Every structure is written in structure tokens, then in C-alpha cells.
Amino acid sequence: MNKWTNNNFHEWRVHKVGSGTRNRFASNAGKNLGSLIKKSKRFKNKAFLKNATLVGLACFLFFLFFSIIAFAWVGRDLPDPNALSVRNIEQTTKIYDRTGEHVLYEIHGGQNRTLIKLEEIPDVMKWATIATEDQRFYKHKGFNPVRIIKGVVVGTLFGGRAQGGSTITQQLVKNAILSNERTVTRKIKELILSIEIERRFSKDEILQLYLNEIPYGSTNYGVEAAAQSYFGISVREVNLAQAATLAAFPKAPTRYLNDPALLKSRRNIILQMMTDEGYISKHQADEAAGQEVEIKQRVANITAPHFVFYIKEQLVDQYGERLVEEGGLKVITTIDWEMQNSAQEIVSRHVDEFGEKLGFSNAALVAIDPKNAQILTMVGSHDYFDEESDGAVNVATRPRQPGSSFKPMVYTAGFIKGYTPNTILFDAVTKFSTDAVQYTPHNYDLREHGPVTIRKALQGSLNIPAVKMLYLAGINNVLDFAEDLGYTTLSDRSRYGLSLVLGGGEVTLLEHTNAYAVFANNGEYNAPVGMLKVEDTEGKTLYEWSESDGKRVLEPKYAAMISNVLSDNGSRAYVFGQNSKLQLGSRPVAAKSGTTNDFKDSWVLGYTPSLAAGVWGGNNNSTAMVRGAGGSTVAAPIWNEFMKKALENKPIEQFPSVEIPITGKPIIDGQLPVQTIEIDRYTGKLATQYTPQSFREVLRCANLHSILYYVDKSNPLGDPPAQPENDPQYTLWEDGVKNWLAKVNESADSEFSNLKNCTVPTQEDDVHTIQNQPSITIVSPAENGTIATRQILIDVETTSPRATRRVDYFLDGIYIGGTSIRPYSISAQVPPSFAKGFHTLKATVYDDVDNSASSERIVNIASDYYESAARLVDPRPGQTIEKINDAYTIAIEVPDPATVSSITITSENHLTGFMDLIAEIAVNGNIIVTSPWILPDGGTYAITISAYDALGGILSQESAVVNIVSPYTSVLPQEDTAPENTTTPA
């Protein structure tokens, strides 16, 4: 490596110019002295020398006297050198995480300074500084005479400003005590103070003061602040290349900071100087010169920036701006270092990956320890330095509309008043009377779910029941409760109406998360805590957080109640599905999402007993996201990933057990006034043992009203209202129930289709009686008669008080045929599966309302069994099919598919005799063939399958009688049996 660079050469050239000038002075002086000797030849040498000595002594005394007078005059108002040790040096306030091991940020005013002891500074940093600034530091007494002569005398004689040449001691005086004006007078002061400082302080003390005092560019004063600002590390950790780089800054901080190439060149010069002075080897210098050293310039070394400035604001309020920026405070905060970094990474990544697709550019996250309200994480935006999305704005402390995430506060206020998670509210489109116009809320999916429990309504995020609960609980009661939970943004009560429950008020993410933390803390409120300890620069404690009992704002039973509901994943599955991002698998967690109606804000708040976290997603400028983007799609994935990461390897905690009170009021306890009965469809009266299955109907008879019919909202556990119509909402709520009931009764697909507003009948079926039963006798074949072929000719005699409708025939219980034509005789085929021998033949007669009677004969089948070409596998004879689905699959076995070309399937309605072709199936070599059967209305049907060969000849025929019934479905809201619906809710 070339020893002399351009800058080296510049310094060398200046040195040479100085030396040459000094030689010219010496030359001129020689010439004058020679002339004087020539003129004095007439004197004797001895006399001359004596006189010259006297003259020189006189000049020296005069110069000495003049210097003393000048120094005394210049130094008459010098500062006290002791100011170096007693003055107040601006020091940086450090903000730490909760362990005190990680610095989040250093707050400073005009000077960012962190003091450090000399023994903590690595030798390479000391050597680099001494090599470039003052190579004779440990040898001189505060000043370098040669450099003084060059800097002052030469500058004065040749005009211009006084030149440099200051030692480390002089630079310390200039920066710490005097101004930095460049005049001879200031130089004299600097010289005097330097001598005095050298007398009072050791060299190591002076070097320590220098390395803590000198400016290193920007607002960084002292080598420790510079190392942290530019490299993100303490000066204790700098390597040789970094040390030489730092040592370059004091000469021209701004110039080098703005010119990386020039800074690198200066660094390499310093490395060469260190080599020349013997501090390092040439190999070390070359190796360091080859390293790239990155200088960072921004709000450097800051973690959790939004939280840091949230804490700074509190510090300034308490201690004042000057102490915070210059006092060197040590602040231990509540931030969990690992959790904070994880949260920031997750938030930033989700915004980057999904923001454009879903139309959101920002997100924020807050996590709190519920037991003490300590803030563990505060991510105020996806990127503090993103100016385009106003990243520096702390969304965690800015009011935003919470959407449905405010509903738990309303329902909890309802629990306090006496309602329970089992209380039934009608989710039916309802108009609400307000001071202005009527208000008609709708659910996110625009559906109506009828009577639902509070549990199901809250977990499904249904809007209509939530507005009803706000009315029942009382707006002022809800706002009072919100104040108890710590909300400070809902103070103007005149602004809020029934839309409050749907997020009509504004809340901050910090206060919203802390309110949920109250639920996790069994109803005890603690104000959010950000600082654990504050110390001054001498280690004196100015503030220290201490554990204290929180304020009881909610009885534990109500906190347990809302936690029980919010952690019930099964109750939200009918809307969100079983595997939504609002659950954590086997770990119990209470959670609620929220979305504003205009898709401007998305939220998820949730908690375990030891961690509460809230997430907001959207756009700072309040522009709408993509339609349909909401809490479950924007905020929930962030919240879910954060919670899983934060709770990883942590023990699974259970919420407190809860007892849902039984109030004795059916509507509050989850019981609709519905009575399930079986009636005779023909008479509408109660079914009896004689009522045939075909005429039985399950009826849910109800006396349905809105909850205002059953409870007085001012005292829900008291007597029912004598005149419910006096409530201003009553008529509108009743209309909602009536309109809903009319709509579901018109829909055959509704689970409520057989729910009627009716009175339970008291009379029994008087048509299906013993007296009305018909009679039947088998005339032929005779008892124990022999049937020679596979064909049976059957004759019967029948009588009936009512009109006879049909007669069916069975062999060993298997349907073999039927007729509705008088005299009801038939020729029936014996099924192939029947072996020869004795079998039971039965004939059953039905009248017009299915009153029936039967007659039996034992007959002997003489012909051999033969293989049926097709056997009905499903349904089985006599099977009852519940009409749960629209279709039922008929299955047929074909033992020898090579002989069977096709199969037909028919059904016959026993009540009407109507025959319907279900299907014609090509066998195509299959052993099992199937066909869907679109199930008809309830009743008795005969299914017949007929197998044909390729020429259309019938090979075999087989029948089975089955009953079709409508399933019974409870109208009582059952969260654990609710059908899954993948519609994305608010």
C-alpha cells in the first residue's frame, strides 16, 4: 500500500513549507548579523561579546515581561479549568426493554452523548485517536511548541487566521470550555488553560474527557454515541476499521459524513499513521483498509419507535423536556424485546403480502399482560419510516371506530343487568324507534337467524340482536361500564345512539385491548403501564412501578361469563367455521372480530388468562379496504400468528369455570314458549295410539313474541310487564317477529317451517279409532294351502265404516303387491329369494284415512328358490327414512351383471296410489348400481325394482315398503349443533 496518499502529501507539503519559511528567517538573521560584525571590526571582540550579551538579556527580559503582561491581560477572565469535572454535560436518556439489557432508543437534545470510561474503550480506538490528533500526547505538557510556532507565528507574519496545531488537551479546552473562534487571543487562552488542565488532570483523565466530549458529526458527541449511531453497537465492540473511521470524524465531521469516499480515504490515512507509530502492523492496516464500513444515518438504533415516543411523552409530562433530553435518564419499560420484534415482523410481513390484495396499507398491534396491564408490545404501524402511509402516526393511540369488536362490552353490561348467555333474542329484521328517523340494522350476511341465544348472537357477530341488547342494557349503563373499563374517547354522550354497539363510537387500540384485558383479569382494571423504573444519571430512582390491587369494575362471575362465551369456538362455527383464525386449537382463547360498515377499519381483540392482544388493520387516511375485507380476513391472521408465536411453549391455561344462573324466567334462561306435540293431520287433534304413522305430524306450537313481551327492560328479573305495548320499541319488535315467522312458514327448507304461532289442542284424534277400523279376511288361498308355482292368486273380503282405499299384500313381511280396485284380488309374484316351504301371507286393508286391519294365512310354496336377477339392498323393507336431505340413494345388487341389461325403479304412494318412475338404469356389467331418489312428501311408499334382459324380457321383480317422515328439529338455539356457514362476517 502506498504510504502517502494525496491527503498525506498535502500534510507533508504544508510541513515542508513551514520548514522552508523558518529557514528563510534564519538566513536573513545571519545576513544581518554578518553586517553588524563587519561594522564592528573597530571594536574589540571581547567588548562586543559583553555588550551583545547585555543587549540580548535585556531583550529577553523585555520579552518575558511583555509576555507575562499579555498573558495576564488575556487570562484575566479565563474560565475555571475545574469546570471540566463539575459542569453539567448533556447526556442521553436511554429507553430500555423490561430486562434492562436491550436499548430501545436514546433520547437526546442537540447533543447525543453517552459517557463511557476510558478502560471500557478498546485500545484501537485510543491509538487511532492519538495517531491522527496528537502523536506526542503522552509526552507534552499540554501544547506542542513547534506546532504553536507554525500555527501562530507563521500565520501572523504571513497574514490570515491563526493556523491549527492543537493538541488533544487544547481541543478539549476548545470544545468543552472555550468557543471555537480562531484568533490569537483565543489561542493564548487555550494555551494557558491547557497547561493548567495538564497540571490538574492525568493524561488518561484528559483522554477520557476528550473521547466523551468531542463532536463526531450530526448530533453525536463522544465516541460511544457515535459508535451506536453509525454502527449500531457500543464502542466497546468496534474493530480496527471502525475505530479508524470514528477517529476520522473530529477533523471535519460534516464533510466526512456526507462524502463516504473521502471518509474512507481519511480512514486509510489514519491506519497508515497507526502503522507508522507502531500501534498496529502493516498486515493489520491492510486488512482493515480492505473492509467496508457502513455508516447509518436516520433515527438510528430505535426499536418500537411508536412505543418509545409514547413513553417520551409521558417522561416529558412528568420531568420536563430538558431533563429528558439532556439528563441522562435510564428508563426501564415494560416492553418484551422478543415479543415486540416478533409483532413488528408479523405486522410488516402481512401488510406487504396481503395489503394490496385486500386494500389495506397499515396495521397496528398491542399486547398487554392482563394481570397488571403492562404493555408488552406496541406496534403503531407496519413501518415507522413509511411516509407514504403516514407510518410515523401511532395508530395504537389514535381513535378509530371498532365495529363489532365493541359488542362484548354491551353484552357484559347486559349480564350485569340480569340477562345471561342463554337469553333468547330474535334475529329478525327490526325497525328501531329513535329520536330522529327509524333505524333498521342488518346483519353482515343480510340473513335472519330467528330466535338465537346471546351466546350464538355474539359469537356469530349478529348485528340485530346486539342493537336489541344495547337497548335492553341501556346506553348510559353501557357508557358507564365503558368508562370503568378505561375508555376515554366516549365522553360526549350526546353523540351516541343505538349504533354504538356496532362501533358507532371511536376507541383507541391501546384502551380497547386493555378493556379486554379486564375480562382476562377477572374484572379488575389496571391503567396501561409502560414504565417500570426511571433513574437519573447518578442512579437515583425517580420512579418505580410496584404491584398493586387493581380496581374492581366487574364481578368475577360476569367476567367469567363473557370469557366463556368469547372462547366458545363451537358457537361461532355456524358463521366463521370450526377452523377460523379466531381460535388457537387446543388452547382456550376468547376473541372477537370487528369491521366497520364501510370497510374502513378491521379489528380482532382476544386474550388468554395471561396475554391480551389487539390488532387493527386499514388505511390511515380512512379510505375503504376492498369490499368484504374485514376483521376475520385482515386483522385475524395477524392476531392469530402473533398469539401462537407469543404463547409458543407456554403452558395451556383455562378460563375460570362459570355457572350460568337459572332465573326462572324462560326467555332469559333460553327457553322459548314452544311445545312440541304430535297431531293427527286429518283432524288437527292430538294423535293417539290408533293414529297411523302416515297421518301423524310433529308440530311445534308456539306463542312467539319479542323479549319485550316477557320482560320489563328496567327490571328484567322482575314481573313481566302488564302493558308491554307501553315500551316505545315494543310494537316494532313484535312486527319483526311476526314478519319473520310468516317468511319461514312459507319456506319448506327452513328449520322453522313447522313452527306455528298456535294454541296446543286439548282434544284427541276421534277419526282413527277402534270403531272406525275396517276388517279383512283372506278367502284364497286356504290355510296351509300349497302354491305349486311362483305365482299366488289371492282373494279377500273387506268391510269398512269408511271408504276402503286399498289392500296391500306381504309374504313374510315383504311387500309383494297391492291394489285399490275392488274386489282387491291380485296375482302376486313370489320373490326369487323365497325358498320352498311354509310362509306367512298377510293382507292389510286401509280406509281413506289409513285406518287399517290385517288377515294372515300360512301357505306352502312348492317351487324351488331361484337367484334373483336384482336385489334391493337399500332401502330395506319397512325402513323409515328421515327427510334430512333432498335425495336418498337407492342401491341394487346384480349378482350376474352379464345377464341383466337394465333395471327400472318405481315408487307408489300408498295414500294416493300414484306411481312414479324413479330411474331406468343401464347395468353395464356393474355388480352394484345406484340411483338418487328425490324424496317425496312424507308418507308410505312401495319401491319396486324390475330387472330386464337385453331383449326386454323381465327377469325378476322385487318390492319394499318404506315410510318417509320429516325430521324433528328443535327451535331452541343450540350453538353446538348449528350448521357451518362459510360466509365471512364482520
Secondary structure as GFF3:
##gff-version 3
##sequence-region A 1 986
A	DSSP	alpha_helix	6	39	.	.	.	ID=ss1
A	DSSP	alpha_helix	45	74	.	.	.	ID=ss2
A	DSSP	three_ten_helix	75	77	.	.	.	ID=ss3
A	DSSP	alpha_helix	83	86	.	.	.	ID=ss4
A	DSSP	beta_strand	93	96	.	.	.	ID=ss5
A	DSSP	beta_strand	103	107	.	.	.	ID=ss6
A	DSSP	beta_strand	112	113	.	.	.	ID=ss7
A	DSSP	three_ten_helix	118	120	.	.	.	ID=ss8
A	DSSP	alpha_helix	123	133	.	.	.	ID=ss9
A	DSSP	alpha_helix	145	148	.	.	.	ID=ss10
A	DSSP	pi_helix	149	153	.	.	.	ID=ss11
A	DSSP	alpha_helix	154	157	.	.	.	ID=ss12
A	DSSP	alpha_helix	168	176	.	.	.	ID=ss13
A	DSSP	alpha_helix	184	200	.	.	.	ID=ss14
A	DSSP	alpha_helix	203	213	.	.	.	ID=ss15
A	DSSP	beta_strand	220	221	.	.	.	ID=ss16
A	DSSP	alpha_helix	223	231	.	.	.	ID=ss17
A	DSSP	three_ten_helix	235	237	.	.	.	ID=ss18
A	DSSP	alpha_helix	240	248	.	.	.	ID=ss19
A	DSSP	three_ten_helix	249	251	.	.	.	ID=ss20
A	DSSP	alpha_helix	253	257	.	.	.	ID=ss21
A	DSSP	alpha_helix	260	276	.	.	.	ID=ss22
A	DSSP	alpha_helix	282	289	.	.	.	ID=ss23
A	DSSP	alpha_helix	305	319	.	.	.	ID=ss24
A	DSSP	alpha_helix	321	326	.	.	.	ID=ss25
A	DSSP	beta_strand	330	333	.	.	.	ID=ss26
A	DSSP	alpha_helix	337	358	.	.	.	ID=ss27
A	DSSP	beta_strand	362	369	.	.	.	ID=ss28
A	DSSP	beta_strand	374	379	.	.	.	ID=ss29
A	DSSP	three_ten_helix	395	397	.	.	.	ID=ss30
A	DSSP	three_ten_helix	403	406	.	.	.	ID=ss31
A	DSSP	alpha_helix	407	417	.	.	.	ID=ss32
A	DSSP	beta_strand	424	427	.	.	.	ID=ss33
A	DSSP	beta_strand	450	453	.	.	.	ID=ss34
A	DSSP	alpha_helix	454	459	.	.	.	ID=ss35
A	DSSP	alpha_helix	463	473	.	.	.	ID=ss36
A	DSSP	alpha_helix	475	484	.	.	.	ID=ss37
A	DSSP	three_ten_helix	493	495	.	.	.	ID=ss38
A	DSSP	three_ten_helix	498	502	.	.	.	ID=ss39
A	DSSP	alpha_helix	509	520	.	.	.	ID=ss40
A	DSSP	beta_strand	524	525	.	.	.	ID=ss41
A	DSSP	beta_strand	531	535	.	.	.	ID=ss42
A	DSSP	beta_strand	541	544	.	.	.	ID=ss43
A	DSSP	beta_strand	551	552	.	.	.	ID=ss44
A	DSSP	alpha_helix	556	566	.	.	.	ID=ss45
A	DSSP	alpha_helix	569	576	.	.	.	ID=ss46
A	DSSP	beta_strand	590	595	.	.	.	ID=ss47
A	DSSP	beta_strand	601	608	.	.	.	ID=ss48
A	DSSP	beta_strand	611	618	.	.	.	ID=ss49
A	DSSP	pi_helix	631	635	.	.	.	ID=ss50
A	DSSP	alpha_helix	636	646	.	.	.	ID=ss51
A	DSSP	beta_strand	674	680	.	.	.	ID=ss52
A	DSSP	three_ten_helix	693	695	.	.	.	ID=ss53
A	DSSP	beta_strand	696	702	.	.	.	ID=ss54
A	DSSP	alpha_helix	707	710	.	.	.	ID=ss55
A	DSSP	three_ten_helix	724	726	.	.	.	ID=ss56
A	DSSP	alpha_helix	730	746	.	.	.	ID=ss57
A	DSSP	beta_strand	755	757	.	.	.	ID=ss58
A	DSSP	beta_strand	775	780	.	.	.	ID=ss59
A	DSSP	beta_strand	785	787	.	.	.	ID=ss60
A	DSSP	beta_strand	791	799	.	.	.	ID=ss61
A	DSSP	beta_strand	804	811	.	.	.	ID=ss62
A	DSSP	beta_strand	814	819	.	.	.	ID=ss63
A	DSSP	beta_strand	826	829	.	.	.	ID=ss64
A	DSSP	beta_strand	837	847	.	.	.	ID=ss65
A	DSSP	beta_strand	852	861	.	.	.	ID=ss66
A	DSSP	beta_strand	871	874	.	.	.	ID=ss67
A	DSSP	beta_strand	880	882	.	.	.	ID=ss68
A	DSSP	beta_strand	887	893	.	.	.	ID=ss69
A	DSSP	beta_strand	902	909	.	.	.	ID=ss70
A	DSSP	beta_strand	915	922	.	.	.	ID=ss71
A	DSSP	beta_strand	928	934	.	.	.	ID=ss72
A	DSSP	beta_strand	939	948	.	.	.	ID=ss73
A	DSSP	beta_strand	954	965	.	.	.	ID=ss74
A	DSSP	three_ten_helix	975	977	.	.	.	ID=ss75
###
